Amino acid sequence: MSVKPRYNQSHKLSFLRSQTEPLVHELIAVWPRDTRFAQRCFELLRQAYVNVRYSPHYKVTPAELEWLAERVELLQQLVKDACEARLASG
């Protein structure tokens, strides 16, 4: 007998973003929607999960990759902070 997880497992970044941002509002700053560059970079990240492995047409510039790396570092820190705050509260 397998045990079903209590959460919805997903690799869909847009879905995950929509589920987490209402819980930890600081996460909104990780993937801003205020510039075309930011929107394009999020879309590149979203597409990377499949396209980077299977499509020879997937391209990312050094500037986009650097911006994404900075966002991932920020995401890691905010998630760590949110988890530690949650654990400390009970």
C-alpha positions in Angstrom: 0.0 0.0 0.0 1.5 3.3 -1.0 1.0 6.5 1.0 -0.2 9.5 -1.0 1.5 12.8 -0.1 -0.6 15.4 1.5 0.5 18.0 -1.0 0.2 18.4 -4.7 3.5 17.5 -6.4 4.2 19.7 -9.4 7.1 20.9 -11.5 5.0 23.6 -13.0 6.7 26.8 -11.9 3.8 29.1 -12.6 1.5 26.9 -10.5 4.0 26.6 -7.7 4.5 30.4 -7.8 0.7 31.0 -7.5 0.5 28.6 -4.6 3.5 30.0 -2.6 3.3 33.8 -3.0 0.0 34.1 -1.0 1.7 32.2 1.8 5.0 34.1 1.9 4.4 37.6 0.3 8.2 38.2 0.1 8.4 35.6 -2.6 6.7 38.0 -5.0 10.0 39.9 -5.2 11.8 36.8 -6.4 10.1 36.6 -9.8 8.9 40.2 -10.5 6.5 40.8 -13.3 7.3 44.5 -13.7 9.6 44.3 -16.7 9.7 42.4 -20.0 13.2 41.2 -19.1 11.9 39.7 -15.8 9.0 38.1 -17.5 11.2 36.6 -20.2 13.6 35.2 -17.7 10.9 33.5 -15.7 9.6 32.1 -19.0 13.1 30.8 -19.9 13.3 29.1 -16.5 9.9 27.6 -16.8 10.7 26.3 -20.3 14.1 25.0 -19.2 12.8 22.0 -17.4 11.9 20.3 -20.6 13.3 22.3 -23.5 16.9 22.5 -22.4 17.1 18.7 -22.6 15.1 18.2 -25.8 15.2 21.3 -27.9 18.3 22.5 -29.8 16.5 25.9 -30.1 16.5 26.7 -26.4 18.8 29.7 -25.8 19.6 31.8 -22.8 22.0 34.7 -22.8 24.7 35.2 -20.1 22.8 38.3 -18.8 19.6 36.2 -18.5 21.4 33.3 -16.8 23.1 35.7 -14.3 19.8 37.3 -13.4 18.2 33.8 -13.0 21.0 32.7 -10.7 20.6 35.8 -8.6 16.8 35.1 -8.3 17.4 31.5 -7.3 19.8 32.6 -4.6 17.2 35.1 -3.3 14.5 32.3 -3.5 16.7 30.0 -1.4 17.3 32.6 1.2 13.6 33.7 1.5 12.4 30.1 1.7 15.0 29.3 4.4 13.9 32.4 6.3 10.2 31.5 6.0 10.8 27.9 7.1 12.9 29.0 10.1 10.2 31.5 11.1 7.5 28.9 10.8 9.4 26.4 12.8 10.2 29.0 15.5 6.5 29.9 15.8 5.4 26.5 16.8 
